[in-house]
Amino acid sequence: MPLLISRKVFLVVAGGNASAQRHFEDTIQRKRTLEEVRRFLPTREIENLEKIYHGSNFIVWGAVPGPMNEARWEKMAPGDVVLIYNNGRIRFAGEIAAKVRNKELARHFWSENDAGQRQARASP
């Protein structure tokens, strides 16, 4: 009998305001490269991403720290499914390949939001 693997499904709303829409276009709609993240991540994370993506580009998603985002972040795990909702429809569906907390990587991709908070989560 095959082993059943439990995966969670998350709905992520992306692009709810002008700043978030720019970030949606920059890091979800336009895939990113391993070279862009290499200087921000430890060697073992880079090796993991190399094994997963084999040189292909990937989507990066981040969230502003806060109670709801933090709780959702903690529940997410590699292998879970994310549906990205934008402008009235599901725009992307994908599997979480890796999860990292890295403020410098977040600053590289997202800078500050309109409230002056640093984006502090990244999920390549």
C-alpha atoms as one frame of an Amber mdcrd trajectory, in Angstrom:
protein
   0.000   0.000   0.000   1.455   3.429  -0.959   2.401   5.861   1.770   0.077
   8.884   1.815   1.727  12.239   2.329  -0.350  14.996   3.882   0.080  18.370
   2.212  -1.553  21.616   3.220  -2.962  24.139   0.740  -2.569  27.878   1.379
  -4.286  30.768  -0.382  -2.009  33.806  -0.556  -3.384  37.177  -1.631  -0.678
  39.078  -3.507  -0.809  42.653  -4.721  -3.451  44.141  -2.420  -2.020  47.682
  -2.722   0.364  49.532  -5.061   3.495  48.461  -3.182   2.360  44.841  -2.933
   1.434  44.839  -6.636   4.992  45.926  -7.523   6.370  43.107  -5.386   3.981
  40.647  -7.026   5.339  41.672 -10.421   8.982  41.656  -9.266   9.238  38.317
  -7.495   6.206  36.194  -8.384   5.264  37.120 -11.917   8.945  37.500 -12.877
  10.878  34.466 -11.711  14.231  34.951  -9.999  17.596  33.215 -10.320  19.847
  31.322  -7.955  22.583  33.871  -8.663  20.380  36.602  -7.188  20.034  34.803
  -3.841  23.487  33.219  -3.619  25.159  36.024  -1.617  22.365  36.060   0.982
  22.128  32.370   1.848  24.448  29.873   3.522  26.084  27.216   1.368  23.736
  24.421   2.490  20.666  26.490   1.449  22.233  27.188  -1.955  23.022  23.492
  -2.400  19.425  22.633  -1.487  18.064  25.110  -4.056  20.465  23.752  -6.691
  19.129  20.230  -6.078  15.525  21.420  -6.284  15.719  23.750  -9.295  18.663
  22.393 -11.348  19.450  25.900 -12.573  15.847  26.859 -13.369  14.406  30.168
 -12.223  11.873  30.231  -9.397   9.197  32.335  -7.701  10.030  34.104  -4.457
   7.247  35.065  -2.062   7.591  37.122   1.088   5.316  38.532   3.771   5.392
  41.465   6.158   5.806  40.236   9.747   2.563  40.256  11.702   0.373  37.890
  13.736  -1.592  36.431  10.806   1.399  36.147   8.474   3.577  34.710  11.222
   1.002  32.018  12.091   0.589  31.043   8.424   4.374  31.037   7.907   4.867
  28.624  10.810   2.300  26.214   9.348   3.903  26.167   5.885   6.380  23.449
   5.006   8.202  22.257   1.900   5.801  20.151  -0.151   2.749  22.227   0.764
   0.775  23.905  -2.029   0.351  27.657  -2.413  -2.332  29.271  -4.566  -1.477
  32.893  -5.328  -4.517  35.118  -5.772  -4.199  38.446  -7.577  -6.677  40.741
  -9.331  -9.708  38.521  -8.888  -8.272  35.131  -9.769  -5.755  32.453  -8.915
  -2.683  33.459 -10.906  -0.209  30.798  -9.830  -0.218  27.447  -8.104   2.962
  25.920  -6.829   4.673  23.783  -4.278   6.786  25.242  -1.500  10.293  24.042
  -2.236  12.131  25.790   0.584  11.590  28.308   3.356  14.062  30.793   4.794
  14.020  33.749   7.164  16.552  36.211   5.903  16.193  39.965   6.376  18.975
  40.841   3.946  17.406  38.717   1.203  14.027  40.322   1.934  15.566  43.809
   1.722  17.171  42.887  -1.597  13.852  41.843  -3.126  11.303  44.059  -1.381
  12.936  46.974   0.445  10.358  48.583   2.749   6.607  48.561   2.455   4.459
  51.680   2.644   4.275  51.408   6.459   8.060  51.379   6.733   8.211  47.713
   7.742  10.861  45.499   6.290   9.635  42.476   4.444  11.210  39.672   6.461
  10.125  36.387   4.952  11.207  34.731   1.762  10.103  31.408   0.350  12.005
  30.434  -2.752
